[in-house]
Amino acid sequence: MTVTTEVEAPVIRDGVSAEDYHADRGSISSTGLRSILAPGCPAQFKWERDNPQPPKREFDLGNAVHTAVLGEGHDIVVVDYPDWKKADARATRDALYDEGKVPLLPKEKKQVDAMAEAVRRHPVTGPLFAPGTGIAERSIWWTDPATGVRCRVRPDWLKQLPGLTLCVDFKTCRDANPEAVSRAIRDHAYHQQDPLYLDGIEAAGLAPDGARFIFVFQQKTAPYLITVRELVMQDRDIGRARNERALRIYADCLATDTWPDWTGPVTEIPPISMPSWDTIRQAEEYLP
């Protein structure tokens, strides 16, 4: 006898606020999957999910640039103070945070405008983000067929071309030179984000002729240089394998309501060593 399990259909929604999207506990995002694997762990993921943190000032500039470039996003409010040192300035700032808005100083707004202008002048990103040629911040939910886990993605920019769908991810950063971008992909596991977004877009039927994922990194210091790159296939395959492992771990955690730390349940204390390269180097120098 075959038992048929009903799988929830993909859902595509426009106009979902970032707050509502991130607050959804019935699905897991790319950020969540990345935080489950080392150097994170399920216990840390669950605590962060259950204890959302207040907005961080360090993200305000990036959020504002996203809104300026994509034409959709956070509500940006310019606060007429030279800095946040005075108590009334901080009180105004915090009140805006409570309303879900992003406060900017006039000098920060000037920087945001300059960064957005650099994007518009760039020979690749100018046409890529041209107003009216794509959809910003579209939210997508689907069910992973292997684990039954509900997943979600929110592409910054979806652009339909003849025979191809482009998924563009726009990131602001301290250093946008290609070597720094390469390290950022490793350090933040962006090679997991790429295949998960492609999987979600294809599962939702938004890429009938295939999709490509494009990274756009913009430096936050003048002249606001930009690096546009597409991930090599091997790194995408590694990222997809990491997603598959994280989904299995997450499914097990949901099924048992057990959220282990890095070690998990053990009866003996595990050994530990220095990183492999340091062990090899020091062994060669100090051991006979």
Secondary structure, 3 states (H helix, E strand, C coil): CCCCCCCCCCEEECCCCHHHHHHCCCCECHHHHHHHCCCCCHHHHHHHHHCCCCCCHHHHHHHHHHHHHHCCCCEEEECCCCCCCCHHHHHHHHHHHHCCEEEECHHHHHHHHHHHHHHHHCCCHHHHCCCCCCEECCEEEEECCCCCCEEEECCCEEEEECCEEEEEEEEEECCCCHHHHHHHHHHCCHHHHHHHHHHHHHHCCCCCCCEEEEEEEEECCCCCCEEEECCCHHHHHHHHHHHHHHHHHHHHHHHHCCCCCCCCCCCCCCCCCCCHHHHHHHHHHHCC
